[in-house]
Amino acid sequence: MPVDLELVKLHVHNLQALMRNKVGIVRSTEDLKGAARQLKVLHGKVRRLLSISAVNPTLYEQANILDVAQMIVSHSLVRRED
């Protein structure tokens, strides 16, 4: 099944907005926890697309970007500034 590139673009846009608004330089624990929940949902959607679609480098790149975003959020939640 071919990948709907418009849907992938929407996922990219949503991820960029989420990271900019909730995980930027000025952030709170509440924002990070909310971002973690949203990333989990978005990651599930992309993984579902991967499971039903033909191989598509753009979709795999999106999945990798989501993995990195999840790492950033999880490590930000652990880290405490002095």
TORPA-4810 file (N, C-alpha, C, O; in nm, 3 decimals):
<nodes>
NODE_1_0.085_-0.118_0.000_0.000_0.000_0.000_0.089_0.125_0.000_0.179_0.135_0.083_M
NODE_2_0.067_0.218_-0.091_0.148_0.340_-0.092_0.118_0.430_0.029_0.007_0.431_0.083_P
NODE_3_0.220_0.503_0.069_0.208_0.591_0.184_0.143_0.722_0.140_0.177_0.777_0.035_V
NODE_4_0.052_0.771_0.220_-0.009_0.902_0.197_0.090_1.007_0.246_0.100_1.033_0.366_D
NODE_5_0.163_1.068_0.154_0.267_1.163_0.192_0.210_1.287_0.260_0.278_1.351_0.340_L
NODE_6_0.086_1.320_0.230_0.023_1.434_0.299_0.004_1.402_0.447_0.019_1.489_0.533_E
NODE_7_-0.029_1.278_0.476_-0.043_1.236_0.615_0.092_1.241_0.686_0.100_1.283_0.801_L
NODE_8_0.197_1.197_0.619_0.332_1.203_0.677_0.372_1.348_0.701_0.430_1.380_0.805_V
NODE_9_0.341_1.436_0.607_0.371_1.579_0.625_0.296_1.637_0.745_0.350_1.720_0.818_K
NODE_10_0.174_1.593_0.764_0.096_1.637_0.880_0.161_1.590_1.009_0.169_1.665_1.106_L
NODE_11_0.209_1.466_1.012_0.279_1.414_1.130_0.405_1.496_1.157_0.435_1.527_1.273_H
NODE_12_0.478_1.529_1.052_0.600_1.610_1.068_0.564_1.747_1.126_0.630_1.795_1.218_V
NODE_13_0.462_1.808_1.071_0.419_1.940_1.119_0.378_1.932_1.266_0.415_2.019_1.346_H
NODE_14_0.301_1.829_1.302_0.257_1.814_1.441_0.375_1.792_1.535_0.378_1.846_1.645_N
NODE_15_0.472_1.714_1.491_0.590_1.689_1.573_0.671_1.817_1.593_0.715_1.846_1.704_L
NODE_16_0.690_1.893_1.486_0.764_2.019_1.498_0.695_2.114_1.594_0.761_2.176_1.677_Q
NODE_17_0.565_2.126_1.584_0.490_2.216_1.673_0.499_2.168_1.817_0.517_2.248_1.909_A
NODE_18_0.486_2.038_1.838_0.494_1.982_1.973_0.631_2.010_2.035_0.639_2.055_2.149_L
NODE_19_0.736_1.983_1.962_0.870_2.003_2.016_0.897_2.152_2.041_0.961_2.188_2.140_M
NODE_20_0.850_2.236_1.954_0.870_2.380_1.969_0.792_2.435_2.089_0.845_2.515_2.166_R
NODE_21_0.670_2.392_2.104_0.582_2.448_2.207_0.598_2.386_2.345_0.578_2.455_2.445_N
NODE_22_0.635_2.259_2.352_0.638_2.189_2.481_0.777_2.148_2.528_0.797_2.122_2.647_K
NODE_23_0.873_2.141_2.436_1.004_2.086_2.471_1.117_2.184_2.439_1.233_2.144_2.429_V
NODE_24_1.084_2.310_2.422_1.184_2.410_2.391_1.268_2.447_2.512_1.265_2.377_2.614_G
NODE_25_1.340_2.554_2.501_1.429_2.598_2.609_1.349_2.627_2.736_1.389_2.588_2.846_I
NODE_26_1.237_2.696_2.721_1.151_2.724_2.836_1.044_2.616_2.840_0.958_2.608_2.752_V
NODE_27_1.051_2.531_2.942_0.958_2.418_2.950_0.933_2.383_3.096_1.008_2.421_3.185_R
NODE_28_0.826_2.311_3.116_0.791_2.268_3.252_0.778_2.116_3.252_0.766_2.053_3.147_S
NODE_29_0.780_2.059_3.371_0.761_1.915_3.383_0.625_1.874_3.326_0.613_1.771_3.260_T
NODE_30_0.525_1.955_3.353_0.391_1.926_3.301_0.391_1.924_3.148_0.332_1.834_3.087_E
NODE_31_0.457_2.022_3.086_0.465_2.025_2.939_0.540_1.903_2.886_0.498_1.844_2.786_D
NODE_32_0.648_1.865_2.952_0.725_1.749_2.907_0.644_1.620_2.918_0.650_1.535_2.829_L
NODE_33_0.570_1.606_3.026_0.487_1.486_3.042_0.377_1.482_2.936_0.347_1.376_2.882_K
NODE_34_0.318_1.597_2.907_0.218_1.604_2.800_0.279_1.571_2.665_0.218_1.501_2.585_G
NODE_35_0.399_1.622_2.641_0.468_1.594_2.515_0.497_1.445_2.503_0.484_1.387_2.395_A
NODE_36_0.538_1.382_2.613_0.566_1.238_2.611_0.441_1.160_2.573_0.449_1.064_2.495_A
NODE_37_0.327_1.198_2.627_0.202_1.130_2.592_0.168_1.148_2.444_0.130_1.053_2.376_R
NODE_38_0.182_1.271_2.395_0.151_1.300_2.256_0.248_1.228_2.161_0.207_1.178_2.056_Q
NODE_39_0.375_1.221_2.199_0.473_1.151_2.116_0.442_1.002_2.109_0.460_0.940_2.004_L
NODE_40_0.395_0.946_2.218_0.360_0.805_2.219_0.246_0.777_2.120_0.250_0.678_2.047_K
NODE_41_0.147_0.864_2.117_0.036_0.849_2.024_0.084_0.864_1.880_0.051_0.783_1.793_V
NODE_42_0.163_0.967_1.854_0.214_0.992_1.720_0.305_0.878_1.674_0.300_0.836_1.558_L
NODE_43_0.386_0.828_1.765_0.474_0.716_1.733_0.392_0.594_1.694_0.427_0.523_1.599_H
NODE_44_0.284_0.568_1.766_0.195_0.456_1.733_0.135_0.470_1.593_0.125_0.372_1.520_G
NODE_45_0.096_0.591_1.558_0.039_0.615_1.424_0.141_0.588_1.315_0.110_0.526_1.213_K
NODE_46_0.264_0.634_1.336_0.368_0.615_1.235_0.405_0.467_1.225_0.424_0.416_1.115_V
NODE_47_0.416_0.399_1.338_0.447_0.255_1.337_0.335_0.178_1.265_0.362_0.082_1.192_R
NODE_48_0.212_0.219_1.285_0.100_0.154_1.216_0.113_0.174_1.065_0.092_0.080_0.988_R
NODE_49_0.146_0.297_1.024_0.166_0.323_0.881_0.280_0.236_0.826_0.270_0.184_0.715_L
NODE_50_0.387_0.221_0.903_0.500_0.138_0.859_0.457_-0.007_0.839_0.505_-0.074_0.747_L
NODE_51_0.368_-0.054_0.924_0.328_-0.195_0.916_0.236_-0.225_0.798_0.228_-0.339_0.754_S
NODE_52_0.168_-0.124_0.745_0.073_-0.149_0.635_0.117_-0.089_0.502_0.048_-0.105_0.401_I
NODE_53_0.231_-0.022_0.501_0.274_0.049_0.381_0.394_-0.019_0.315_0.466_-0.098_0.376_S
NODE_54_0.411_0.014_0.189_0.532_-0.026_0.120_0.650_0.051_0.180_0.632_0.155_0.242_A
NODE_55_0.769_-0.001_0.159_0.888_0.064_0.213_0.895_0.207_0.160_0.886_0.231_0.040_V
NODE_56_0.910_0.301_0.252_0.915_0.443_0.216_1.018_0.512_0.305_0.998_0.520_0.426_N
NODE_57_1.126_0.561_0.246_1.231_0.624_0.326_1.181_0.742_0.410_1.229_0.763_0.522_P
NODE_58_1.088_0.818_0.359_1.035_0.933_0.433_0.966_0.888_0.560_0.980_0.951_0.665_T
NODE_59_0.893_0.781_0.552_0.822_0.730_0.669_0.920_0.673_0.772_0.903_0.693_0.892_L
NODE_60_1.024_0.604_0.726_1.126_0.554_0.819_1.201_0.669_0.885_1.235_0.662_1.003_Y
NODE_61_1.228_0.773_0.808_1.293_0.890_0.865_1.205_0.952_0.974_1.255_0.991_1.079_E
NODE_62_1.077_0.960_0.949_0.984_1.014_1.048_0.985_0.930_1.175_0.985_0.984_1.286_Q
NODE_63_0.987_0.799_1.160_0.992_0.709_1.277_1.121_0.732_1.356_1.119_0.733_1.479_A
NODE_64_1.232_0.751_1.286_1.359_0.777_1.354_1.357_0.911_1.427_1.408_0.922_1.539_N
NODE_65_1.300_1.012_1.366_1.289_1.143_1.429_1.204_1.134_1.555_1.234_1.197_1.657_I
NODE_66_1.098_1.056_1.548_1.013_1.037_1.666_1.089_0.966_1.777_1.073_0.999_1.895_L
NODE_67_1.172_0.869_1.742_1.253_0.801_1.843_1.344_0.902_1.914_1.355_0.900_2.037_D
NODE_68_1.408_0.988_1.837_1.497_1.089_1.896_1.417_1.187_1.982_1.461_1.224_2.091_V
NODE_69_1.301_1.229_1.935_1.218_1.321_2.013_1.178_1.258_2.146_1.178_1.325_2.249_A
NODE_70_1.143_1.130_2.144_1.108_1.062_2.268_1.227_1.055_2.363_1.211_1.069_2.484_Q
NODE_71_1.347_1.032_2.309_1.467_1.031_2.394_1.492_1.167_2.456_1.525_1.177_2.574_M
NODE_72_1.475_1.272_2.378_1.496_1.408_2.429_1.400_1.436_2.544_1.440_1.488_2.648_I
NODE_73_1.274_1.402_2.525_1.173_1.428_2.628_1.201_1.345_2.753_1.196_1.398_2.864_V
NODE_74_1.230_1.216_2.736_1.251_1.132_2.854_1.375_1.176_2.932_1.374_1.173_3.055_S
NODE_75_1.480_1.214_2.864_1.600_1.260_2.933_1.580_1.398_2.995_1.638_1.429_3.099_H
NODE_76_1.498_1.481_2.933_1.467_1.612_2.990_1.386_1.598_3.119_1.400_1.680_3.210_S
NODE_77_1.303_1.497_3.125_1.225_1.474_3.247_1.314_1.429_3.363_1.286_1.461_3.478_L
NODE_78_1.420_1.357_3.332_1.511_1.308_3.434_1.605_1.420_3.482_1.637_1.430_3.601_V
NODE_79_1.647_1.502_3.389_1.747_1.605_3.418_1.688_1.717_3.501_1.575_1.761_3.478_R
NODE_80_1.764_1.763_3.597_1.723_1.875_3.681_1.831_1.984_3.674_1.950_1.957_3.692_R
NODE_81_1.788_2.105_3.646_1.881_2.218_3.642_1.905_2.269_3.784_1.816_2.262_3.869_E
NODE_82_2.024_2.318_3.808_2.056_2.378_3.939_2.011_2.521_3.945_2.030_2.587_4.048_D
</nodes>
